[in-house]
């Protein structure tokens, strides 16, 4: 296992999985400039590292992330706010553009921009104790970090506006019923379940996964004809990959494929 600790972020690489752990447990992993910059650098590293096939984003201590740091709330100026959200936006774009799955592993609270960071991932796994809340309106703010983009697309604009207006926490079960969460696991088994889930992805056809993510994201602002043509062009490329050849061979030999991400 390769492990690196930067300020407010713990990075581990193991068997094709890059684990990114938000590491400010004393503040429920509230965002800091160092944390955001560390995440950006880690995702750039994952982009150029062919051994990394899936990323997992989690939080140290009692929660996933409280989002913005309440200790500095009320001190921001228009310029510092504009600059901070610009850096957060750069992180969100890097996450979406990365052609590798990013899994949010949420326990405790995912609040504010912490909730939105989970939404920017490709799938959300939640411990049964999880609570999700978009608390911006309680302090007279709007959602940032992509929440106003992702949430209406996931649960529809009416439900999204209700969560944003009311700013009340919802349980993991409620988040699951809305389509925000993919799977819920008991807290006692959470880490092992996340590891099993990500190991399966890390052993999958990562080239195909990258194309699936890219086209699925582009479909949100594309026409049917555009997506059909993207599928057509991409499939013509994917049939040449080693993973496709191995998948066909394994299917004929009635065994599990040994994908290499090539």
KOLMAR-929112 format. One line per 8 residues: number of its first residue (from 1); for each residue x, y, z of C-alpha. Coordinates in nm, 3 decimals. Layout:
N
NUM	X Y Z | ... $
// end
This chain:
262
1	0.000 0.000 0.000 | 0.125 0.346 -0.096 | 0.017 0.612 0.155 | 0.062 0.991 0.147 | -0.059 1.244 0.400 | -0.095 1.603 0.288 | -0.249 1.882 0.491 | -0.614 1.790 0.556 $
9	-0.609 1.494 0.312 | -0.496 1.130 0.339 | -0.417 0.953 0.010 | -0.376 0.576 -0.023 | -0.314 0.366 -0.334 | -0.381 -0.005 -0.317 | -0.472 -0.264 -0.583 | -0.597 -0.011 -0.837 $
17	-0.793 0.197 -0.583 | -0.702 0.551 -0.480 | -0.862 0.633 -0.144 | -0.901 1.003 -0.065 | -0.989 1.067 0.298 | -1.088 1.419 0.403 | -0.882 1.462 0.717 | -1.003 1.745 0.940 $
25	-1.202 1.534 1.187 | -1.197 1.804 1.455 | -1.411 2.024 1.224 | -1.615 1.738 1.070 | -1.392 1.763 0.763 | -1.503 2.115 0.674 | -1.340 2.235 0.356 | -1.014 2.427 0.365 $
33	-0.806 2.567 0.078 | -0.543 2.302 0.154 | -0.801 2.024 0.132 | -0.942 2.147 -0.199 | -0.594 2.192 -0.350 | -0.495 1.846 -0.227 | -0.800 1.687 -0.387 | -0.732 1.865 -0.716 $
41	-0.372 1.746 -0.720 | -0.474 1.389 -0.631 | -0.728 1.372 -0.913 | -0.473 1.507 -1.160 | -0.239 1.232 -1.038 | -0.511 0.968 -1.083 | -0.571 1.093 -1.437 | -0.212 1.023 -1.539 $
49	-0.163 0.703 -1.336 | -0.277 0.400 -1.535 | -0.257 0.178 -1.225 | -0.543 0.373 -1.063 | -0.878 0.245 -1.186 | -1.126 0.373 -0.927 | -1.128 0.647 -0.660 | -1.303 0.647 -0.322 $
57	-1.381 0.969 -0.137 | -1.453 0.945 0.237 | -1.416 1.139 0.561 | -1.212 1.076 0.875 | -1.372 1.071 1.217 | -1.744 1.108 1.279 | -1.863 1.243 0.943 | -1.806 1.266 0.571 $
65	-1.795 1.646 0.554 | -1.969 1.947 0.706 | -1.895 2.147 0.390 | -1.802 2.511 0.449 | -1.611 2.599 0.764 | -1.851 2.774 1.005 | -1.555 2.926 1.190 | -1.484 3.155 0.896 $
73	-1.848 3.218 0.805 | -1.939 3.585 0.806 | -1.581 3.692 0.737 | -1.589 3.646 0.359 | -1.585 3.934 0.114 | -1.728 3.912 -0.240 | -1.374 3.866 -0.377 | -1.267 3.595 -0.131 $
81	-1.597 3.414 -0.187 | -1.558 3.434 -0.565 | -1.201 3.301 -0.542 | -1.288 3.017 -0.301 | -1.584 2.895 -0.505 | -1.374 2.918 -0.820 | -1.127 2.670 -0.672 | -1.412 2.445 -0.560 $
89	-1.559 2.462 -0.911 | -1.225 2.355 -1.059 | -1.231 2.050 -0.832 | -1.586 1.957 -0.937 | -1.498 1.983 -1.307 | -1.188 1.765 -1.256 | -1.403 1.502 -1.084 | -1.664 1.497 -1.358 $
97	-1.408 1.497 -1.640 | -1.196 1.217 -1.490 | -1.268 0.907 -1.697 | -1.250 0.680 -1.392 | -1.530 0.604 -1.143 | -1.530 0.812 -0.823 | -1.726 0.664 -0.533 | -1.841 0.870 -0.234 $
105	-1.842 0.667 0.088 | -2.060 0.870 0.326 | -2.104 0.824 0.699 | -2.229 1.072 0.956 | -2.314 1.409 0.805 | -2.274 1.515 0.443 | -2.374 1.878 0.472 | -2.374 2.179 0.242 $
113	-2.085 2.167 -0.004 | -1.990 1.830 0.148 | -2.323 1.693 0.024 | -2.258 1.850 -0.315 | -1.909 1.698 -0.331 | -2.073 1.357 -0.291 | -2.319 1.444 -0.570 | -2.024 1.521 -0.800 $
121	-1.908 1.161 -0.759 | -2.037 0.883 -0.984 | -2.201 0.678 -0.709 | -2.278 0.724 -0.340 | -2.248 0.449 -0.080 | -2.391 0.540 0.261 | -2.363 0.404 0.612 | -2.701 0.363 0.778 $
129	-2.623 0.650 1.019 | -2.578 0.902 0.737 | -2.760 1.233 0.721 | -2.768 1.456 0.415 | -2.852 1.826 0.438 | -2.822 2.133 0.220 | -2.812 2.394 0.491 | -2.726 2.700 0.281 $
137	-3.062 2.873 0.310 | -3.042 2.866 0.691 | -2.763 3.122 0.668 | -2.912 3.311 0.374 | -2.699 3.155 0.102 | -2.754 2.955 -0.216 | -2.608 2.612 -0.283 | -2.263 2.606 -0.447 $
145	-2.015 2.341 -0.558 | -2.246 2.216 -0.832 | -2.545 2.135 -0.613 | -2.783 2.338 -0.826 | -2.663 2.140 -1.129 | -2.649 1.785 -0.992 | -2.943 1.767 -0.752 | -3.224 1.868 -0.992 $
153	-3.091 1.617 -1.245 | -3.085 1.337 -0.988 | -3.417 1.392 -0.808 | -3.602 1.643 -1.026 | -3.638 2.019 -0.976 | -3.942 2.008 -0.745 | -3.783 1.773 -0.490 | -3.450 1.955 -0.522 $
161	-3.606 2.292 -0.445 | -3.784 2.146 -0.142 | -3.454 2.019 0.003 | -3.283 2.349 -0.074 | -3.563 2.569 0.063 | -3.630 2.370 0.382 | -3.265 2.290 0.459 | -3.368 1.995 0.677 $
169	-3.157 1.678 0.703 | -3.272 1.359 0.536 | -3.174 1.006 0.638 | -2.981 0.756 0.430 | -3.309 0.572 0.363 | -3.473 0.892 0.238 | -3.170 0.970 0.022 | -3.188 0.618 -0.119 $
177	-3.557 0.654 -0.202 | -3.480 0.980 -0.387 | -3.205 0.817 -0.593 | -2.920 1.008 -0.427 | -2.769 0.696 -0.265 | -2.689 0.372 -0.449 | -2.648 0.141 -0.149 | -2.686 0.158 0.231 $
185	-2.472 -0.057 0.459 | -2.461 -0.112 0.838 | -2.204 0.116 0.998 | -2.021 -0.178 1.154 | -1.963 -0.332 0.808 | -1.933 -0.009 0.615 | -1.558 -0.009 0.545 | -1.551 -0.372 0.431 $
193	-1.858 -0.325 0.210 | -1.703 -0.018 0.046 | -1.382 -0.212 -0.014 | -1.573 -0.501 -0.174 | -1.768 -0.263 -0.396 | -1.464 -0.071 -0.514 | -1.251 -0.385 -0.562 | -1.510 -0.514 -0.807 $
201	-1.491 -0.189 -1.004 | -1.111 -0.187 -0.991 | -1.113 -0.533 -1.151 | -1.356 -0.426 -1.423 | -1.299 -0.305 -1.780 | -1.178 0.042 -1.688 | -1.149 0.168 -2.046 | -1.517 0.090 -2.101 $
209	-1.605 0.244 -1.762 | -1.431 0.567 -1.865 | -1.630 0.590 -2.187 | -1.955 0.506 -2.006 | -1.896 0.787 -1.755 | -1.806 1.038 -2.025 | -2.105 0.966 -2.248 | -2.353 0.938 -1.961 $
217	-2.242 1.281 -1.837 | -2.257 1.432 -2.185 | -2.606 1.288 -2.237 | -2.741 1.537 -1.980 | -2.698 1.818 -2.232 | -2.703 1.626 -2.563 | -2.974 1.522 -2.805 | -3.066 1.160 -2.873 $
225	-2.898 1.179 -3.215 | -2.577 1.311 -3.057 | -2.565 1.035 -2.797 | -2.640 0.765 -3.054 | -2.350 0.886 -3.266 | -2.120 0.900 -2.961 | -2.215 0.541 -2.878 | -2.151 0.435 -3.236 $
233	-1.808 0.597 -3.261 | -1.700 0.485 -2.914 | -1.809 0.125 -2.959 | -1.604 0.110 -3.277 | -1.304 0.203 -3.062 | -1.382 -0.020 -2.762 | -1.404 -0.337 -2.973 | -1.029 -0.299 -3.036 $
241	-0.934 -0.305 -2.666 | -0.761 -0.594 -2.493 | -1.034 -0.594 -2.228 | -1.303 -0.660 -2.490 | -1.103 -0.947 -2.636 | -1.047 -1.089 -2.286 | -1.416 -1.049 -2.202 | -1.523 -1.242 -2.511 $
249	-1.265 -1.513 -2.446 | -1.370 -1.549 -2.082 | -1.736 -1.567 -2.180 | -1.665 -1.850 -2.425 | -1.449 -2.030 -2.169 | -1.714 -1.985 -1.897 | -1.480 -1.808 -1.651 | -1.441 -1.466 -1.494 $
257	-1.254 -1.220 -1.718 | -0.914 -1.087 -1.612 | -0.939 -0.726 -1.724 | -0.620 -0.520 -1.745 | -0.760 -0.177 -1.822 | -0.612 -0.183 -2.171 $
// end
